[in-house]
Amino acid sequence: MLRFDQVVGIDYSGAGLPVDGLPGLQVFATAPGATPRAVAPPAGARRWSRCALGHWLRGRIDAGAVLLVGIDHGFSFPDSYLSRYGLEVWPDFLEDFCRHWPTLEDDCPVEAVRSGEIWQRRPDPGTRREGDSGEFRLCERWTSSAKSVFQFDMQGSVAKSTHAGIPWVHWLRTHCQPAPWCWPFDGWQPQAGRTVLAEVYPSLFRNRYPREGRSVDAQDAYATARWLSDVVARGLLDRYLEPPLTQAERELAAREGWILGVG
């Protein structure tokens, strides 16, 4: 059975710049089997930024902590997008995406890429990488309400968080020692002793736990950490790491990603 020092639930936000403190970015953590608590942002900051969160996760991993981290944004795109741009394996997708959506950079909000304004300030890659809101991953089609990673500008959308968050997943893979295990891209069964990053969909379990005065975003982060804590403590994680997919579906999901808990 996989063992973790801590489970972490993150309600992500793609608003603003990577260095901006964001009310929608919430982090809760706990030891498996215990009640999650809000993690305070770094000293001197009132709110978490994507940059501060990336560096906090790196610091924990580099210090030897083994974490199970649930993040509510996509780590990859539908197979139709990958095929359109000739991206056969996930690491190639990450490299390609970060060239065309440099949203990890301090001066690059998602909207600057969408409008093309960012290419007035830096070399233009020459081609655009775009998707359609009617394109879905298999894991999204397996739920009743998950949105396309390309569906911007609507309530409950994860498109902006996904386009802001993917470069930070790449950054963590590049900078952490050891690199986190990104499920399921690195394999459906993580290696023991490795931090695991997984996509989650808080709508699956947010109503299982009393809100107790938390904001919507805080409740999503709390519920994610609480569900992960319960699953690990009860020895049920393997059940969710191996969703009931055919071999062809597993191969597809290894490129598109999967939502932990769907299946």
Protein Blocks (a to p, Z undefined) as FASTA:
>chain_A
ZZdfbdcdddddfehjfklccfklccddddehiacddddddehiabdcfklmmmmmmmmm
mnopacdddddbdfbdcfklmmmnopabfklmmmmmmmmmcckbmklcfklmmnommmmm
bccehiacdddfkbccfklmmpmkbccfklghiehiaklmmmmmmmmmmmmmmmpccddd
ddfklojbdcehiacdddddfklmmmmpcfklpafklmmmmmmmmmmmmmmmnopmmmmm
mccbdfklmmmmmmnopaehiZZ
